[in-house]
């Protein structure tokens, strides 16, 4: 049996290696679809293959790499359709998260969320994308905790792993950080005020903006399956059904 000290050292090495590989993927040094060599990474980081393998397993869970038995490990590729689908599903779920956070979060939690926007703005001004991504993921976790829904946490957890890489690269584009932090402030102010409808609307607008930026790079959506931005604009395509045209109240108002 390995000693506790040995296990701690392996765990620490795995975490360090995982963070280094994340950085290589996020900054594009490792391209989508690129094969990853365990031996090369072990040599690069000056560690054995064990922490590298463990790190790659962790990154597989996070959705950054794909491990195919007897074939190899590859930087994960995401199809345009999958990107569009994931962003649209998140756009449907995250406004509910914000509304519940406004109702279920304590005064202290809601105030802390608003205060954290100042730090987010500082990081955005410094154009520190890696830190910004980490901070918005922490804020997302805080809102999920405030919302108090295990089912919502599970659903969004799976989706977030799929878009983590894309989020980093999108936020690296000129002007993206300023737009993003403005959306986060609007959401935080509504949650801090304890206003579920305002929180729902602010998050819906924030996600619609993010989704529209992604969809601008995607193939045209078929009229039978309107995108979130088309729905928001009231454009349901040529195959509109009477059932689909009925108004539905937002979850925040129920």
Order of alpha helices (4+ residues) and beta strands (2+ residues): alpha-beta-alpha-alpha-beta-beta-alpha-alpha-alpha-alpha-alpha-alpha-alpha
